[in-house]
Amino acid sequence: MSGGLHLRMNGKLLLAGEYFVLDGGWSLAIPTRYGQSFDLSDDPRLAAGIHWRSVDSNGDLWFEARLDGQCRIVTATDADTAKKLEILLRGAQELGGRLPRQGISVTTRLDFPRIWGLGSSSTLVAGVARLFGVDALRLSDVSFGGSGYDVACAERRSPILYRRGPAGTEIRSIAFEPPDRRQLAFVFTGQKQDSRQAIAHYRRQPGRTVVIPQINAWVTHLARTKDTAEFENLLGALELLTARTLGLDPVARRFPDFKGTLKSLGAWGGDFILAVSAEGWEYIRRYFAHKQLDTVLTYDEMAHPGAEEP
């Protein structure tokens, strides 16, 4: 490793099946152009252990730590972040993994703002799994938990249908193409939702699994439809059924004069929403700019362009 080692993991967006994927439902997700990179190099100052540095999308160092040869924190700039990192690294060790060698420097770099919620944690899990040579989904299970769809996206370049239940994990790479990408945009709401709180709210809902067969039918249909009107109708139906099941307001209540369909993504109430309008992308951009929401990305700006698996 004298020449160093470079890895990159993709971020994610869950287009449909949010929450229900936790109970074995199908979900439709896309890897994003945005992600997190990992650079490893020998550190002559260390006989053993790791010097860990995390850099944000502005190039600013936001976290730094030193760990011993057993991946235990020695010093760190933030105790909570350090604890999570230690859990992750030691989890990789418990799965039988090991780093290429001792005495290394690791620098991670996000190329999206941390507040966007595109997977700073899932890209970290996938990157550490690759570094230690362990299965990323198993590492997710023993560290941060969750359904694992986001970790699956981190390792892929094409959209996926994903579900995980008693029978095991199914990941299908698909040739998903929205019918008319010129009518579609991803809008950042300006808020970062706490996924753990959102999941806890979902799990408190009685009878939540009853709707999964209907959710599954709509999600799998959404993944293959080529009809623009049907695409919008399915998004709207998924939004309303999810809202009713969770006892939450659909995102359209916040934007009642929007000409088109709005779909919440991921943990409701934060991060991104999907906007579709026959008025076209420029209308979507102007509409949300008027609402003081200026981060509006086209499908091609957000979605990973490659269909070939890494």
Number of C-alpha atoms within 10 A of each C-alpha: 10 8 8 12 14 14 14 21 30 30 34 31 25 23 22 29 28 23 23 23 23 21 16 22 23 27 26 25 27 28 30 27 19 21 24 27 20 21 15 22 18 20 17 10 10 16 13 17 22 27 24 19 19 18 18 17 14 11 11 10 14 11 17 18 20 19 21 17 13 14 20 18 18 13 14 18 12 12 13 10 13 22 13 13 23 18 16 22 24 19 23 29 19 13 16 11 19 17 18 13 12 17 20 22 20 20 17 22 21 24 18 19 13 14 15 18 23 25 27 22 19 29 28 27 28 26 24 24 26 19 20 18 17 20 16 24 22 16 25 24 13 15 19 15 11 17 21 23 26 27 27 24 29 27 21 23 24 23 29 24 21 24 25 19 14 7 8 8 15 14 16 13 19 15 12 19 14 19 17 16 15 17 21 26 27 26 22 21 19 16 13 17 19 14 15 11 11 16 17 10 13 18 17 10 12 10 9 17 16 10 14 17 12 12 25 22 13 20 22 16 14 24 22 15 16 15 13 17 11 14 21 21 15 22 22 19 14 22 23 18 15 24 16 12 16 19 12 12 15 20 20 18 10 9 13 9 9 17 16 18 20 25 25 27 22 24 21 25 20 20 23 29 22 21 26 26 21 16 13 17 22 15 15 26 20 14 17 19 13 10 9 11 15 16 16 24 18 20 21 14 14 19 22 21 15 14 14 9 9 9
